[in-house]
């Protein structure tokens, strides 16, 4: 059976001369409006290039988009409850801790902080639930009986730290709106939903700052040693500085935090003689980026402090793949949400998720994957993309790990088969015009939640982003050069 399709928002192909002209204008627009990143191959702090983007917005069913938006506050609260359930986290992660050093180090910090006593009970959660349309009906290989190009949508993952694209999400709509106007289709812009992700996420930071309640305090962004995705990161600072000029923002690496901060007698994190109110970890923190003991010591110092963390250590543990797999097990959602229609709505969005622990269920999952590897994705604990295992490589990896504890660091997830859409992807340095290619998309819905174990101060959905990749590509990270910026064009199907 051929893969189902969604129709492009305008007829393709576009006339060659018009296409070349509009792409050249769009690339200039991109550079002048922050649709850019630094070149990893030829890094220069003073130079940015365009971020890859899809020329036209990608179709997405309006009803499904609205369902995802409505569900996000429910998912926010679920993650908040999971993060504050010590017993559940310990039990769920116990096998992964033996083989995943990064998660084990995070867990060790969590234990130390709890033993000493938690100084700051308030957490700031800035989450992103990533979803894809599924073109197959459950448990079959056939297209949906509704005779539509999709059957439902499924959650790929929920991110508690890699929740970037607060700027690049909204600006994707802006550049594609510009392109539609240049092509004489400005009337279609009304079908692109409003996206206030940047202001919504930044309001989460400033609301947490106000809860901290110290006027002289500062906000600290924890950044990588080398920042490539500079536009997305800096625009958060620019937004806060414009809306709240009273708030001073610092950018520091973990090594710099180790060298330049201290804890005072009140357990305030002190930076340049001022207390830190909010610590915001920028997306992109993979295990390879915590290579030194100083960085782990800095993370522990931050966690011990009175600063409001985003994410706090227990939020980051709650965002691991192992926890997400455990939530899909029978009866677990009911533990956190009770029985009822809302719990059923959440369960319906879960793709098949399976443990690879050394028990009956784990052995059954290994056998399933070995029998039909193309049906699954093998996922480690870490976030950020570029680490998953696909296709024939799953079989090789599981045969290698079958009798090793290493396999407990992974989960198995049923692969989602989204509908295709034809389109143009504009990349830096690539030939103009690009060819028409088959694409698939992943929608991210942003949420903000602020609260303690017993009280929630704020819980809302704040915007979205859309990443699109070539249909035959496994990974889709834009910062990694594999995906492209996009925005949804809502259809009534």
N, C-alpha and C positions, 0 to 999 in steps of 0.2 A: 504494500500500500504506500502511495506517495504521501509525503508529509503535508499536512494541511497548510493553508495560506491565509494571510490577511492582506487586504488590498491597500496599496499605497494611497496616500491622501490626495495625490494628483497623478494624472497619467504619466507613465514612463515609456520610453526614454525621453529626456529633455533634449531639445535641439542642441547640437554640439556647440555652436557659437554662443548661444544664450548660457549654456552650462558653464563654459570656460569663463565667461564674463562674471557670472554671479558667484562662482567659487573664488575668483580673485578678490572680488569685493568683500565676500564673507570672511576670507582669511585676514584681510586688513581690519575688518570690524572686530574679529576675534582678538587680535593683538592689542587693539585699542580699548577693549572692554574686559580684559582679564580672563579670556578663554585660552589660557596658556600654562606652560610648565617649562622647567629647565631641561635641557638636553642631557641625558645620562651619559651618552657617548662622548660628547664634547662639552663637559660641564664648564660653565662660566657664570659666576654670580650675577654679572651685568647683562646677561642675555636670556631671553625666554623665546620659546617657539610656540606655535599654536598647539593646543591639545587636540587630539583626534576628535572629530565630530561628525555626526550623520547629517547630511544636507537637509533632509526633510524629517519632520516629526514622525515617529512610528505609531501605527494604529494600536489602540488598546481599548477593550470594551468598557464603556462608561459605567455600567452596573458593577463590574468587577473592581474598577478603580475606586468607586464609592464605597464598596464593601471593605476594601483594604484600608481606606482612610478611617472608616467608622470603627474598624477592629483594632487600630493601633493603640488607643488608650487602654483597651483590655489587655493587650500584650504587654504594654508598659507595666501595668499593675501585676501581671503574672510574673514578669521578670523581677520586679521589686520584691515580691513575696518569696520567690525562689532564692534570691540573693540573701535574704534574712533568715533562711531556714538552715541553720548550721548542720543539723543532723543529716538532712537530705544531701547537702553538698559533700559532706564527708563520705557518706555511703556511696554516692554516685561516682565520686572521683577516686576512690581508694585504689582501684586497679590501674587507672591511668597514671597515677602518681608514681608508681613503681618504674615506669618506663618513659615518661615524658618529663624531662628535666625542667623545662621552662614552667610547666604547670605546677610541678612539685615545688619550685622556688616561690611561685606566687602563693601557693598553699601554705608554705612555711612562714611567709610574712603574715598571712592571715592569722595563723595560730599564735604567733608571737604577739600580735596586736591584741588579740582577744585575751591572752593571758595577762597582759599588762593593764588591760582595761581600755575600752574604746573611748578616745577623747572626743571625737566628733561623730555623733550619731546620725547626722544628716548626710545623705548621699545625693549627688546629682547624676541622674541617668539620662544620657543623650543616646538614644537607641535608633537603630535602623533595621527594619524588617524587610528582607529582600525576598521577592516573590517572582515566580514565572508562571505564565499561562501553561496549562497542560492540555495537549490536544487529544490525549487518549482517555477513554473511560477507565475507572479503577479496575484493576485486575484483568484487563484485556489489552490486546494489541490493536484494537479497532478504534476508528474515529468515533467521536461521541454520537450517540443515537439521536441527539438533538439536531444533527446535521449542520452544526456550526463549526467554524474553524478551531474551536477550543471546547473543552469540557468543563474546566474549572481552573482555579489557580492554586499553586502550592508554594509553601514557604521554603526557600532555599536555605536560609539561616537567619538568625537575628544577631546583630552585631552590637556589642556593648562598648567597644573601643574603636573599631574601624568604621566610625560613623561619619566619614568625611563627605564632601560634595555639598556642603551647605551653601557655598557660593556657586560651584559649577553646576549644580542642579538648576537653580533659577536662571542662570545666565544661558543655559542651553535653550530654554524657551525663548529668551530674548534674541539669540542669534538666528534661530529657526524662524521666528516671527519676521525678522528683517529679511531673511531669504524668501519667505512666502510673499512678502510685499514686493520684492524685486522681481519675482516671477509672475506678478499680477494676480496672486491668490490671497490677498490680505483678508478677504472675507472668511477664510478658513481659521484664522487665528482664534476665533471665538470658541473653537473646539479644543483648544489647548488650555488645561486647567491652570488657575492661578497658583503660583508657587512662591511662598514666603519662607522657604527653609532657612535662609541666612538670618533674617531677623528673628525667626522663631527660636533657632538654636542659640543665638546670642542673647536673647531675652532669658533663656534658661540660665546662662552664666550670670547675668546681671541680677536675676531674681535670687540666685544662690548667694551672690555677693551681699545683697541687702539682708538676707537672713543671717549672715555672719555678723553683721551689725557693728563693724569697726570702721569708721569713716577714713582712717588713715591706711587701711589695708590695700593690698594690691592683688591682681590676678596673675597667675603664673601659667604660661603655656609651655608644656614639656614637648620639645621638638627633637627630631632626629639630628644626628651629627651633620648630615648633609640633607638639605631640604630641596627636593625636586618639584614637588607639587605646591609650589610657592604661592600661586594665585589663590588656590582654595584656602590655604592656611592664613595668609595675610588678610584676606577680606573679612574674616571673623574679627580680627583686631581692628580693622578700619571701621567696621560697623559699630563695634562697642565704643570706640573712641569718638565716633560722630554722635551717637545717641547718648552716651554717658561720658562726657569729657572729664568727669571727676574721677574716673577709674583709671589707674595706671596699670599697664600691661607689660609684663616681662616675658621674653622668650629665652628659655634655658634648656640645655641638654641635661641628661641625668648626671653626667660627669661634672658639669658646671654647678648643678644643684648640690652635689657632694662637696664641692670646693667652696661654694659661696653662701650656703645657708646654714642655719643652726636652729636648734630647739631651745626656747627660753623656759623659764620655770613654769609658765602657764601652758607649756607644750605648743605654743605658737611657733609656726615655721617662720623664721626671720630672714628676710632678704633685703640687704641694704638698709638695715635698721627699721624695716617696716614689716608688719605681720602679713602673711599671705592668706587671703580669704578663700580663694578658689584655685585649685590645681587642675588644669585641663590637659589630659594626655592626648596629643594629636594622633590621628590614625597612622598606622604604619609600623607599630612596634611589634616586630617579629622576634623570635628567640635570638637570631643572629645579632640583633641590635641591643642585647643585654650581655655583652661579652665579658665585662669586668666586674669584680667584686665591688668596686666603687659604685657602679650603677645600681647594683642590687641593694647596697647600703643606702643609697640615695632614695630608692623606692621605699625602703623600710622607714627611713626618717620621715618622708612625706606621709606615709600611712599612719605613723604614730602621732602626727601633728593634729592640731585643731582645725586645719584647713578643710574645706569641703572638697572632696575629691570627685573627679569625673574621668574614669569610673573609680569608685572605691574598689578595694581589692576583692571584696565579695561579689561585687557586680561583675568584675572581669571573670571571676571563676564561674559565675552563673551563665556567662556567655560562651563557655566552652562547648565544643560539639558533643562531648559526652553527656553534658547536662541536657542539651536539646534532644538527644536520642532518648534519654531517660524519661523526659516529659511525654514522649509519644507512647510509652508503655501503658498497658491497660490500668486504669484506676489512678494514675499519677496526677493527671489534670484535675480530677475530682478532689484530690487531696488539697490542692491549692485554690480551686475555684468553686467547689461544690458541684452537685449534679444540676443539670438544667440545659436550656437551649444555648446559652452563651458558651458553656463548656463544649457543647457539640459543635458550635461554629468554629471554635479554635481547633478542635481535633480534626475537623474536615480539611484544614489547610496544611496539615502535616503530610509530607511525603513519607513513604516507607522508610523508617529509621531502625537500624539493627545494631545491637551490641556485638562486639567481637571478643568478649571476655571468654575465659576458659570454663564454660558451662554448656549445658545442653543447647541453650539459645544461641550462644556464640558459635558452636560447631555447626548448627543448622544454617546460620548466616554465611559461614565460610563455604559450606557446600553449595548454597544458592549462588554465591558469587563465582565459584569455580565452574559451575554448570552453565552460567550465562553472564559473563563478565560485562558485556555491553549494556546490560540492564541497570548497572549500578555505578556509583561514584564512591571511592574510598577517601575518607576525609580525616586528617589529623586534627589535633586540638586547636591549632593556631588559626588566627584570622588573617584577612588581608589578601587571600588569593594566591595562586601560583604554587600551591602545595598539594593539591588534590591529585588523585591517581585515577586514570580512566582506561576503559577498554582492556586490551590484552595485557596492559601493564598491571591491572588489578590481579589478574591470574598469577603473573610472575611474582608480584609482591606477596600475595597470600601464600603461595607455595613456599616462598622463602621464610615467611613469618609464622607459618601454621603452628609450629611447635615452640615458638619463641614468645616470651612475654611482651615483645615489642608490639604485637598485634593489638593489645589492649589499649594502645595509645590512639587507635583509629576507631571510627564508626563506619558503617556501611549505609549508604542512602540510595534509594531508588532514583534513577536518573529521570529527569523531567524532559518531555519532548514538546517544546513550545512550537506554535505555528510560525511559518516563515513569512518574511516580507522582503520585497526587493527594494534596494536603495543604493545610495552613493555614500561612501565613507571618505572623508577628506582627512588626509594625514600629512604631517610636516615632511617636506622633502619628496613626497610621492608625485607621480605624474598627474598632470591635470589635462583633461578630466579623468577621474577614476572610472573604472568599469562598474556597471550595475552588478551587484552581488546579492546573494541571499543572506539575510540577517535574522538574528533572534535577539530578544530583549529581556532584561531583568529590571524590574521596578523596585525601587527602595522607598519605603515610607518612613519618615522621621518622626520620632516621638521624644518628648521631654517629660521626665518625672522627677520630682524633688520630694524627699521625705525621710522619716525615720522608720524604724521597724513598726511603730505603732501609729504613725500619723503621716498622711500624704498632704503636702502643701500645694502641689501643682501636678497635674497630669493631663497632657494634651498631645494631639497630633499637630505637627508644625510644618509639614511640607513633604516634598518628594524629590526623587532623582530617577533618571532612566539611563542605564548603560546598555549598549548594543554591541554585538560582536558578529563576526562572520559565522555563518551557521555551522561550519565545520571546525570551528575553534573550540577547544575545551574551556580555557580560562577566559575571563572577560574584564580583568582589571585595567582601567584607563591609565592609572599611574604606572602600571607595569608595561604599558604599550600594547596591550592585547585587545582592549575594548575601545569604545568611542562614546562621547557624550551625546545625549539624545534627550527627547522629552516626549510625553505621550500625546497622541492625537486621539481624542475620545470618540468612539463609534457607538452608535445605537444598534446593537445586533439582536 
